[in-house]
């Protein structure tokens, strides 16, 4: 079973379009677990982090409903959990949605500046 098949099986998806997967020429597959609970990407990193690249993190809805401090803490949590060892593209769990508060988006970017650097 390929890493892609194991990930899809672990997510219990029968429709591949619900978990976009692409190969960007780096020899790794990129998984964006869009619209999944926010902890799913951390679980995927722990289980498959050496075989795939993950893209996502901060739940997109948090940019609408949460405070800037909550968004910053979420961003920090995802960066600290998913960044080690590489293979992580930080962002939201989906696209930036209408209604996202600008101050929340800035809080996410500030967290990325603070915690997102690879040394």
Beta strands, then each sheet from edge to edge (+ up, - down):
strand 1: 20-23
strand 2: 29-32
strand 3: 52-58
strand 4: 88-92
sheet 1: 1+ 2- 3- 4-
end
